[in-house]
């Protein structure tokens, strides 16, 4: 399935940080994606997040396929350990982007947690017989 999104005029940008748990969960789920792209419905806000290795975009699920907010330039190399936050650049294309962003980060984490719970547990396993002599 191919989805196309429209990137409008940039209205502003700011440097922000993402909690380690959110960033780590996001990339764990992305790594499990067969297509290299992860789509995360944020039902509480009627938004859709589309994630790839370079960017996370947020689109209003009720309107046209216009990008409202984009997260880019993740500063993974800057953090000292996996529990440290990750800096990034937040780009606004929606005039209400700042207000949306206040709620988005928390709701996005909840949507990722829900998505992770629904994923089937998988992996290779083998049973080794125990010699009980």
C-alpha positions, 0 to 999 in steps of 0.5 A, a space after each residue: 500500500 502506498 500513501 502520499 502526504 502533502 508537505 506544505 509551507 514550513 511555519 516554524 521549527 523548534 528543538 525538542 527532546 523525546 523521552 528515551 522510552 518513547 524513542 526506544 519503543 518507536 524504533 523497536 516497533 519500526 525495526 519489526 515492520 516488514 516494510 520499513 515504515 510504521 503507521 500508528 493511528 492516534 485515535 484519541 486525537 484522530 491523527 495518523 503518524 507515519 514513521 520511517 528511519 529519517 522522520 515521523 510525520 503527523 497527519 490529521 486523520 479526518 482531513 486531507 493528507 497534509 502533514 501537520 507536524 514533522 519530527 526530524 534530525 534525531 540526535 541519537 549519537 548525542 546521548 550517553 546511554 539508552 535511558 537518556 532523552 533524544 533531541 530532535 527538530 520539530 517542524 510545524 506546517 499547521 498553524 495550530 501546531 504548537 497547541 497540537 504538540 502539547 498533547 501529541 507526544 503523550 498520546 503518541 506514546 499511548 498509541 505506541 504502547 497499545 500497538 506493542 501490546 497487540 503485536 504477537 510474540 515471535 522468535 525462534 525457539 527450540 526445545 532441548 530434551 533433558 537427559 535424566 539418567 
